[in-house]
Amino acid sequence: MWRILFVVFMLSFVMPMISLLILRFSHYIKSIHLHERRERIVPFIFVMSFYAISSYLFYDKINLNDVLYLLFLAIAFLLVALTLLNLKVKVSIHSAAIWGVFGFIYALGLKYPEHNIRELLTVLALIGGLVNTSRLALDAHTPIQVGLGGIAGFVVCFLSFYIYL
């Protein structure tokens, strides 16, 4: 169990943070907050690679259950979609993340209707609203950017779980 948590922590937090810091100190990006759309491409590719590696490790080397493997694979696919969208318009990754979680849970609820997830979805929708509102209040994104992120997160994550579970 600890080995799995260590791999998840390293590949989903430590490695992306190190790559951001390297890009920042090499002056490739101005800030780790990635305010500029064009600065987001390379960091997104790095993080996408880390999630793809995680998916491979979970599937082939660690032999975890399919849900965790599918979770990391779906996140890698979401990062591909966000990177492609980001080529044309800045997209809210925060919005994509929370609405992606909503999509995962919603798909699980549809696949396993014996579990009541209505309250969890309500809480996630409230958190999603708060995240979206905060991104707008901080002037970090426009409503279109927040909406595109949320739609991308929900669609990719929902379909990943609904189709493959």
C-alpha positions as CSV (number, residue, x, y, z in Angstrom):
1,M,0.0,0.0,0.0
2,W,2.8,2.5,0.9
3,R,4.6,1.7,-2.3
4,I,1.5,2.6,-4.3
5,L,1.0,5.8,-2.4
6,F,4.6,6.7,-2.9
7,V,4.4,6.1,-6.7
8,V,1.2,8.2,-6.9
9,F,2.7,11.0,-4.8
10,M,6.0,11.1,-6.8
11,L,4.3,10.9,-10.3
12,S,1.4,13.2,-9.6
13,F,3.0,15.8,-7.3
14,V,6.7,15.7,-6.9
15,M,7.7,15.2,-10.6
16,P,5.3,17.8,-12.0
17,M,6.5,20.3,-9.3
18,I,10.1,19.7,-10.1
19,S,9.5,20.1,-13.8
20,L,7.7,23.4,-13.2
21,L,10.5,24.6,-11.0
22,I,13.1,23.7,-13.6
23,L,11.1,25.5,-16.3
24,R,10.8,28.5,-14.0
25,F,14.4,28.7,-13.0
26,S,15.5,28.2,-16.7
27,H,13.3,31.2,-17.5
28,Y,11.1,29.1,-19.9
29,I,8.1,30.2,-17.9
30,K,7.6,33.4,-16.0
31,S,5.6,31.9,-13.1
32,I,4.7,28.5,-11.8
33,H,1.1,29.8,-12.0
34,L,1.3,29.6,-15.8
35,H,-0.7,32.8,-16.4
36,E,0.1,32.9,-20.1
37,R,-1.5,30.4,-22.5
38,R,1.6,29.7,-24.5
39,E,3.6,28.9,-21.3
40,R,1.2,26.0,-20.5
41,I,2.0,23.7,-23.4
42,V,5.4,22.2,-22.2
43,P,4.4,21.8,-18.5
44,F,1.1,20.1,-19.7
45,I,3.1,17.7,-21.8
46,F,5.4,16.9,-18.9
47,V,2.5,16.3,-16.5
48,M,0.6,14.3,-19.2
49,S,3.7,12.1,-19.5
50,F,3.9,11.5,-15.8
51,Y,0.3,10.4,-15.7
52,A,0.8,8.2,-18.8
53,I,3.8,6.6,-17.0
54,S,1.7,6.1,-13.9
55,S,-1.0,4.4,-15.9
56,Y,1.6,2.1,-17.4
57,L,3.1,1.3,-14.0
58,F,-0.3,0.6,-12.5
59,Y,-1.3,-1.6,-15.4
60,D,1.9,-3.6,-16.2
61,K,4.2,-3.4,-13.2
62,I,2.2,-2.9,-10.0
63,N,-1.0,-4.8,-11.0
64,L,-3.5,-2.6,-9.3
65,N,-7.2,-2.7,-9.7
66,D,-8.7,-1.4,-13.0
67,V,-10.3,1.6,-11.4
68,L,-7.0,3.2,-10.3
69,Y,-5.4,2.4,-13.6
70,L,-8.4,3.9,-15.5
71,L,-8.3,6.9,-13.3
72,F,-4.7,7.8,-14.2
73,L,-5.3,6.9,-17.8
74,A,-8.4,9.2,-17.9
75,I,-6.4,12.0,-16.4
76,A,-3.7,11.5,-19.0
77,F,-6.4,11.7,-21.7
78,L,-7.8,14.8,-20.1
79,L,-4.4,16.4,-20.1
80,V,-4.1,15.6,-23.9
81,A,-7.5,17.3,-24.4
82,L,-6.5,20.3,-22.3
83,T,-3.2,20.7,-24.1
84,L,-4.9,20.6,-27.5
85,L,-7.5,23.2,-26.3
86,N,-4.8,25.3,-24.8
87,L,-3.2,25.6,-28.3
88,K,-6.1,28.0,-29.1
89,V,-7.5,29.3,-25.8
90,K,-6.5,29.3,-22.2
91,V,-8.5,26.8,-20.3
92,S,-9.1,26.5,-16.5
93,I,-7.4,23.4,-15.2
94,H,-8.9,23.9,-11.8
95,S,-12.4,23.7,-13.4
96,A,-11.4,20.7,-15.4
97,A,-10.2,18.9,-12.3
98,I,-13.3,19.4,-10.1
99,W,-15.7,18.7,-12.9
100,G,-13.6,15.7,-13.9
101,V,-14.1,14.3,-10.4
102,F,-17.8,15.0,-10.7
103,G,-17.8,13.1,-14.1
104,F,-15.9,10.1,-12.5
105,I,-18.4,9.9,-9.6
106,Y,-21.4,10.4,-11.8
107,A,-20.3,7.6,-14.1
108,L,-19.7,5.3,-11.2
109,G,-23.2,6.1,-9.9
110,L,-24.7,5.2,-13.2
111,K,-22.8,2.0,-13.4
112,Y,-23.5,1.0,-9.8
113,P,-27.0,2.4,-9.1
114,E,-27.2,0.5,-5.8
115,H,-25.0,3.2,-4.3
116,N,-26.6,6.5,-3.5
117,I,-24.3,9.2,-4.7
118,R,-26.8,12.1,-4.9
119,E,-25.4,13.8,-1.8
120,L,-21.8,13.4,-2.9
121,L,-22.7,14.8,-6.4
122,T,-24.4,17.8,-4.7
123,V,-21.3,18.5,-2.6
124,L,-19.0,18.2,-5.6
125,A,-21.3,20.5,-7.6
126,L,-21.1,23.1,-4.8
127,I,-17.3,22.7,-4.7
128,G,-17.3,23.1,-8.5
129,G,-19.3,26.3,-8.3
130,L,-16.9,27.6,-5.7
131,V,-13.8,26.7,-7.7
132,N,-15.3,28.3,-10.9
133,T,-16.3,31.4,-9.0
134,S,-12.9,31.7,-7.4
135,R,-11.1,31.5,-10.7
136,L,-13.4,34.3,-12.0
137,A,-13.1,36.4,-8.9
138,L,-9.3,36.2,-9.0
139,D,-9.4,37.3,-12.7
140,A,-7.4,34.1,-13.5
141,H,-9.9,33.2,-16.3
142,T,-12.8,34.3,-18.3
143,P,-16.2,32.6,-18.1
144,I,-15.5,30.9,-21.4
145,Q,-12.2,29.5,-20.1
146,V,-13.8,28.2,-16.9
147,G,-16.7,26.7,-18.9
148,L,-14.4,25.0,-21.4
149,G,-12.3,23.5,-18.6
150,G,-15.4,22.2,-16.8
151,I,-16.9,20.7,-19.9
152,A,-13.6,19.1,-21.0
153,G,-13.1,17.7,-17.5
154,F,-16.6,16.3,-17.2
155,V,-16.8,14.8,-20.7
156,V,-13.4,13.1,-20.7
157,C,-13.6,11.7,-17.2
158,F,-17.3,10.7,-17.4
159,L,-16.8,8.9,-20.8
160,S,-13.6,7.2,-19.6
161,F,-15.4,5.6,-16.7
162,Y,-18.8,5.0,-18.2
163,I,-17.5,3.4,-21.4
164,Y,-14.7,1.3,-19.9
165,L,-16.1,0.1,-16.6
